[in-house]
Amino acid sequence: MTNSLQITSQNYAKFALKQDTMRIESITSAQNPKIKDLLALQEKSKERRKKGLFVVEGRRELLHCVASGYEPHTVFVCPEILQKADFDEIKENCSCNFIEIPQHLYDKVAYRGGTEGVIAELYCRPHGLDSIDLKENPLVVVLESVEKPGNLGAVLRSADAAGVDAVIICDPLTDLYNPNLIRSSIGGIFTVQVAAATSEEAIKWLKDNGIKIYTAQLQDSEWYYDTDMTSGTAIVMGTEATGLTDVWREAADAHIRIPMLGRLDSLNVSVSAAILMFEAVRQRNS
């Protein structure tokens, strides 16, 4: 079931829109095509690629997207959950279609709980290397073939905290708009410049821009804190299972490692990346 109605303080008191002429669509059925499309975008990467859209949940994540230049397509709001002040903020920043859904339907389509009563579809953006805007002596993180969205999201979250200029994902095995990645990055996928490329493309781009390549590996390496990271630096990480491929080891300006004093020989890739990122921050702020 779907219908359009004019929002007024009488028929939608919770939102009491400033502009009485604004119109909003109301959907109450899970069988509505727009609800089915929303679910397909959440669940299937091929649908995201086909339609050029992805989904975010929550006021904070949506506003991060818009502030980073992403264009919203449709915003679904649940008036039983979303606070009026939050809706007003979203409305002021999003020029797009708004659809009202009741809580019982929102609970079915929400990918996770506690998302403040708002789900949005936004247009995807290109993530080529040419989209990266570099500053002087940039700090870049490169991840080769990282498969788990949670690990990638955690690295992006740390990259935002460390002020990293860009994260390059080489030979990606996960969709950049995977809901788990967006959730684990807490919006870091939108606040940090992200590019996807092959390893060969990334190596050429780094060398063309005068950025030193430091590969994190256990073999033939020096302590990370003995490595100068004050000039243009790329910290390159591989998978936990197999590490980096030879193409990166051979292209590296230096091989670096983190001391391992326990019985295990590996940290989680997101933890290792955070240690190395903040060492670069420490050196640059000394």
C-alpha positions as CSV (number, residue, x, y, z in Angstrom):
1,M,0.0,0.0,0.0
2,T,1.3,3.4,-0.9
3,N,-0.1,6.9,-1.0
4,S,1.1,10.5,-1.1
5,L,0.0,13.1,1.5
6,Q,0.7,16.7,2.3
7,I,2.4,17.0,5.6
8,T,0.6,19.2,8.1
9,S,0.7,19.6,11.9
10,Q,-2.6,17.8,11.9
11,N,-1.9,14.6,10.0
12,Y,1.9,14.3,10.9
13,A,2.4,16.3,14.1
14,K,5.7,14.6,14.9
15,F,7.5,16.2,12.0
16,A,5.6,19.5,11.7
17,L,7.5,20.5,8.6
18,K,8.5,24.1,8.1
19,Q,7.3,24.0,4.5
20,D,3.7,22.9,4.3
21,T,4.1,22.3,0.5
22,M,6.6,19.5,1.0
23,R,5.2,16.2,0.1
24,I,6.1,12.8,1.5
25,E,5.1,9.3,0.4
26,S,3.8,6.8,2.9
27,I,4.4,3.1,2.6
28,T,2.9,0.5,5.0
29,S,3.4,-2.8,3.1
30,A,6.5,-4.9,2.9
31,Q,5.4,-6.0,-0.6
32,N,5.8,-2.5,-2.0
33,P,8.4,-2.5,-4.8
34,K,10.4,0.3,-3.2
35,I,10.7,-1.7,0.0
36,K,11.8,-4.8,-2.0
37,D,14.3,-2.7,-3.8
38,L,15.7,-1.4,-0.5
39,L,16.1,-4.9,0.8
40,A,17.8,-6.0,-2.4
41,L,20.3,-3.1,-2.2
42,Q,21.2,-4.1,1.4
43,E,21.6,-7.8,0.7
44,K,23.1,-8.1,-2.8
45,S,26.3,-6.4,-4.1
46,K,25.2,-7.1,-7.7
47,E,22.1,-4.9,-7.1
48,R,24.2,-2.1,-5.8
49,R,26.4,-2.3,-8.9
50,K,23.4,-2.6,-11.2
51,K,21.6,0.4,-9.8
52,G,24.5,2.5,-8.7
53,L,23.0,2.9,-5.2
54,F,23.8,1.8,-1.7
55,V,22.2,1.9,1.7
56,V,23.1,3.6,5.0
57,E,21.3,3.5,8.3
58,G,21.3,6.2,11.0
59,R,21.4,10.0,11.2
60,R,25.2,10.2,11.7
61,E,26.1,7.9,8.8
62,L,23.7,9.7,6.5
63,L,25.0,13.1,7.4
64,H,28.6,11.9,7.0
65,C,27.7,10.8,3.5
66,V,26.1,14.1,2.5
67,A,29.0,16.1,4.0
68,S,31.4,14.0,1.9
69,G,29.6,14.8,-1.3
70,Y,27.4,11.8,-1.7
71,E,24.0,12.5,-3.2
72,P,20.9,10.9,-1.5
73,H,18.3,9.2,-3.7
74,T,15.6,8.3,-1.2
75,V,15.3,8.7,2.6
76,F,13.0,6.3,4.6
77,V,11.9,7.7,7.9
78,C,10.0,6.2,10.8
79,P,8.2,8.9,12.7
80,E,7.7,6.6,15.7
81,I,11.5,6.5,16.2
82,L,13.1,9.5,14.5
83,Q,13.3,12.6,16.7
84,K,11.9,15.8,15.1
85,A,15.2,17.7,15.6
86,D,17.0,14.9,13.8
87,F,14.5,14.9,11.0
88,D,14.8,18.6,10.6
89,E,18.6,18.3,10.3
90,I,18.3,15.6,7.7
91,K,15.6,17.5,5.7
92,E,17.8,20.6,5.6
93,N,20.8,18.6,4.2
94,C,19.0,16.2,1.9
95,S,17.2,17.2,-1.3
96,C,15.6,14.0,-2.3
97,N,12.5,11.8,-2.0
98,F,11.2,11.1,1.6
99,I,9.2,8.0,2.4
100,E,7.4,7.4,5.7
101,I,7.3,3.9,7.0
102,P,5.7,2.6,10.3
103,Q,7.8,1.0,13.0
104,H,6.7,-2.6,12.3
105,L,8.0,-2.2,8.7
106,Y,11.1,-0.3,9.7
107,D,12.0,-3.2,12.1
108,K,11.8,-5.6,9.1
109,V,14.0,-3.5,6.7
110,A,16.5,-2.1,9.2
111,Y,19.8,-4.0,8.8
112,R,20.7,-3.4,12.4
113,G,19.1,-2.0,15.6
114,G,19.4,1.4,17.1
115,T,19.7,3.3,13.8
116,E,17.5,6.2,14.9
117,G,14.6,5.6,12.5
118,V,16.2,6.6,9.2
119,I,17.5,4.5,6.3
120,A,18.7,6.1,3.1
121,E,19.6,5.1,-0.4
122,L,22.5,7.1,-1.9
123,Y,24.2,7.2,-5.3
124,C,27.6,5.4,-5.5
125,R,30.7,7.3,-6.4
126,P,33.7,6.3,-8.5
127,H,36.7,5.2,-6.4
128,G,39.6,5.5,-8.9
129,L,43.1,6.6,-8.0
130,D,42.6,9.8,-9.9
131,S,39.9,10.8,-7.4
132,I,42.4,11.1,-4.6
133,D,43.4,14.6,-3.6
134,L,46.9,14.5,-2.1
135,K,48.5,17.0,0.2
136,E,52.2,17.4,0.9
137,N,53.9,14.4,2.5
138,P,50.8,12.3,2.4
139,L,50.1,9.3,4.6
140,V,48.4,6.4,2.7
141,V,47.3,3.0,3.8
142,V,47.2,0.2,1.2
143,L,45.3,-3.0,1.9
144,E,45.8,-6.0,-0.5
145,S,43.0,-8.5,-0.9
146,V,41.5,-7.9,2.5
147,E,38.4,-10.0,2.5
148,K,36.5,-9.4,5.8
149,P,34.3,-6.3,5.7
150,G,34.7,-5.9,9.5
151,N,38.5,-5.7,9.2
152,L,38.3,-3.2,6.4
153,G,35.8,-1.1,8.3
154,A,38.0,-1.1,11.4
155,V,41.0,0.0,9.3
156,L,39.0,2.9,7.9
157,R,37.8,3.9,11.3
158,S,41.5,4.1,12.5
159,A,42.5,5.9,9.3
160,D,40.0,8.6,10.0
161,A,41.3,9.0,13.6
162,A,44.9,9.1,12.4
163,G,44.1,11.7,9.7
164,V,45.2,9.4,6.9
165,D,45.0,11.0,3.5
166,A,43.8,8.0,1.6
167,V,43.1,4.2,1.8
168,I,43.8,2.2,-1.3
169,I,42.2,-1.2,-1.5
170,C,44.0,-3.4,-4.0
171,D,42.3,-6.4,-5.7
172,P,39.3,-6.0,-3.4
173,L,37.4,-9.1,-2.3
174,T,34.6,-7.2,-0.6
175,D,32.1,-4.6,-1.9
176,L,33.0,-1.1,-0.7
177,Y,29.4,-0.4,0.0
178,N,28.8,-3.7,2.0
179,P,26.5,-2.8,5.0
180,N,28.9,-4.6,7.4
181,L,31.8,-2.5,6.2
182,I,29.8,0.7,6.5
183,R,28.7,-0.3,10.0
184,S,32.1,-1.3,11.3
185,S,33.7,1.8,9.9
186,I,31.1,4.0,11.6
187,G,31.1,6.2,8.5
188,G,34.8,6.1,8.0
189,I,34.2,4.8,4.4
190,F,32.8,8.3,3.8
191,T,35.2,10.5,5.7
192,V,38.4,9.0,4.3
193,Q,39.4,9.1,0.7
194,V,39.1,5.5,-0.6
195,A,40.2,4.1,-3.9
196,A,40.2,0.7,-5.4
197,A,42.8,-0.5,-7.9
198,T,45.0,-3.4,-8.9
199,S,48.3,-3.8,-7.0
200,E,50.2,-2.9,-10.2
201,E,48.2,0.3,-10.7
202,A,48.6,1.3,-7.0
203,I,52.4,0.7,-7.1
204,K,52.8,2.9,-10.2
205,W,50.6,5.6,-8.7
206,L,52.6,5.7,-5.4
207,K,55.9,5.8,-7.2
208,D,54.7,8.5,-9.6
209,N,53.7,10.6,-6.6
210,G,57.0,10.1,-4.8
211,I,55.4,8.1,-1.9
212,K,57.6,5.6,-0.2
213,I,56.3,2.0,0.1
214,Y,56.7,0.3,3.4
215,T,55.4,-3.3,3.5
216,A,54.4,-4.9,6.8
217,Q,56.0,-8.4,6.8
218,L,57.9,-10.6,9.2
219,Q,60.7,-11.6,6.8
220,D,63.7,-9.4,6.0
221,S,62.3,-6.5,7.9
222,E,63.2,-3.8,10.4
223,W,61.4,-2.5,13.4
224,Y,58.6,-0.1,12.4
225,Y,59.7,2.6,14.8
226,D,63.1,2.7,13.2
227,T,61.6,3.7,9.9
228,D,61.2,7.3,8.8
229,M,57.6,8.0,8.1
230,T,57.7,11.8,8.0
231,S,57.8,12.1,4.2
232,G,55.2,10.7,1.8
233,T,54.5,7.2,3.2
234,A,52.4,4.3,2.1
235,I,51.9,1.6,4.8
236,V,51.0,-1.7,2.9
237,M,49.2,-4.5,4.6
238,G,48.2,-8.0,3.3
239,T,45.8,-10.6,4.5
240,E,46.3,-12.4,7.9
241,A,46.4,-15.8,6.2
242,T,48.9,-15.2,3.4
243,G,50.4,-11.8,3.9
244,L,51.5,-9.7,0.9
245,T,52.2,-11.0,-2.6
246,D,55.6,-10.8,-4.1
247,V,54.7,-7.8,-6.3
248,W,54.5,-5.6,-3.2
249,R,57.6,-7.1,-1.5
250,E,59.7,-6.4,-4.5
251,A,58.3,-2.8,-5.0
252,A,58.9,-1.8,-1.3
253,D,61.3,0.8,-0.3
254,A,61.5,-0.9,3.1
255,H,60.0,-3.9,4.9
256,I,58.8,-3.2,8.5
257,R,57.5,-5.3,11.3
258,I,55.9,-5.0,14.7
259,P,57.6,-6.9,17.6
260,M,55.8,-10.1,18.5
261,L,56.7,-11.1,22.1
262,G,54.0,-13.8,22.7
263,R,53.4,-17.2,21.2
264,L,51.3,-16.1,18.3
265,D,52.9,-14.7,15.2
266,S,50.2,-12.3,14.0
267,L,48.0,-9.5,15.1
268,N,44.7,-8.7,13.5
269,V,45.3,-6.7,10.3
270,S,43.2,-3.8,11.6
271,V,45.2,-3.7,14.9
272,S,48.5,-3.8,13.0
273,A,47.4,-1.1,10.7
274,A,46.4,1.2,13.6
275,I,49.8,0.7,15.3
276,L,51.7,1.7,12.1
277,M,49.4,4.6,11.3
278,F,49.8,6.1,14.7
279,E,53.6,5.6,14.6
280,A,53.5,7.9,11.5
281,V,51.4,10.4,13.5
282,R,53.8,10.3,16.4
283,Q,56.8,10.9,14.2
284,R,55.1,13.7,12.3
285,N,54.0,15.4,15.6
286,S,57.4,15.1,17.4
